[in-house]
């Protein structure tokens, strides 16, 4: 008898839990719709993150190339500055104080560009403006070198 009471209680328990744990079809459909929506959002976020990572890596590669080219140009400018200073010290040449001052200004501008390129951290929000401004400054420095060696006095 004890066994049959336990069996009856166990059966009632299983039946009751099955009955109360079942969801209606509309609840199941709503849950499935919500799960699909969440899965689509997760997929979109993952795609966006992967795209952003790819863009960041491309910008890193572009940054490294740009930095290498800029440092090469700066190094060439330093060689030109050394050559100009040596030419200034040759016997029999007449250079005025403004010429020496111009060489010193070019050297300080060149050093400022080196510091600026070395301190720049690849921040994508201002990369384009940095590249535009730095390129403009490099062009101005190159033009200043050309203008220094041209004799405008007639």
N, C-alpha and C positions, 0 to 999 in steps of 0.2 A: 504494500500500500504506500509506503514511504517513497518507493521508487516511482510509482505512478504519479504521485503528487509533485515530485521534483520534475518529472517529465512533462506534466501538464503546465507547470510554472515556467519551465524553460521554453516550451512551445509558445505560450502566451507572450513571453518576453520577446522572442524572435519575431512573432507576428506583429506585436505592438511597435517594435522598433522599425520594422520594415514599413509598416503602414504610415508612421509619422515621419520617417526620413525621406520618403519619396516626394519628389517635386512634381508639380503639374507640368504639362507640356509647355504652357506659356512661360513658366519660370525657367524651364530648361532652355527654351529658345532665347529668352532675354539674357541668360548667363552666357550662352554660346555667342550671341551677337556682341556682348561686351568683351568676351575673350578675343574674338576676331579683331575688334576695334583696337584693343590694347596691343595685340600682336602686330597689327599694321603700323601703329605708332612706334613701337619698339624697332621695327624694321626700318622705318623712315629715319629715326634717330641714329641708328647704326650706320645707315648709308651716308647721312650727313656727316657723321664723325669721320668715316673713312674718306670722304671727299675732302673734308677740311685737313686731314692728315696728309693727303696727297698734295694739296695746295701748299701746305706748310713746308713739305719736303722740297717741292719745286722752288719755292721762294728761298729756302736754305741753300739750294744748289746755285740759284741765281745770285744770292748774296755772296757766297764764297767766290764765285767767278768775278763779280763786280769788285769785291774787296781786293782780290789778287791783282786785277788790272789797275786799280787805283794805286795800290802800293808800288807796283812796277813803275807807273808814271811818276809817282812821288820820288822814287829812287833815282830815276833819270833826271828829274829836276835838281836833285841834290848834286849829281855829277856836274850838271850845267853850272850850278852855283859855285862849286869848287873851281871849275875851269874859269869862270868869270873873275873870281878872286885872284887866281894865279895870273891871269892876263893883266889884272889891275896892278900887280906888283912887279911886272917885268920892267927892266930899265928901259928908258927911252919912250915910255908911254905916258901920256898925259890924261889922267882921269880926274874929274873934279869931284868935289865932296858929294854932290847930288847923285853921281853915279854910284859911289860907295854906299850911300844911304839907300838907293834903289835896290842894290844887291842885298843889303841887310833886310829890307822889307820883304823881298821875294823869299828869302830864307825863312823869315818868321811866318809868312803866309803858308809856305810849303809845310813847315812844322805844324802849324795849326790844322792843316788838312790831314796830316798824318794822325794827329791826336784825335781828330773828329771821326775818322774812319775806324780807328782802333777802339774808340769808346762806344761806337754805335752798336746797339743791341738790335737784333733783327725783330723789330716790332712791326707787324703787318699793317697796323693802322696808319702808319706814316711812312711806309717804305717808298711809295711812289714820290711823295714830296721830298723825302731825303735824297733819293736818287736824282731828282730833277735839280734840287738846290746844289748838291755836291758836284754834279756834272757841270753846272754853270760856274761854280767857283773854280773848278779845275780848268775850264776853258779860259776864264779870266786870267788865271795864273799863266797859262800857256801863252796867251796874247801879251801879257806883261813881259814875259821873257823875249818874245819877238820884238816888242817895242823898245826894249832896253838896248838891243844890239843894233837897232836902226839909228843911223845918224840923221836926226831931224834938223840939225843946224846947217844952214847953207850960207 
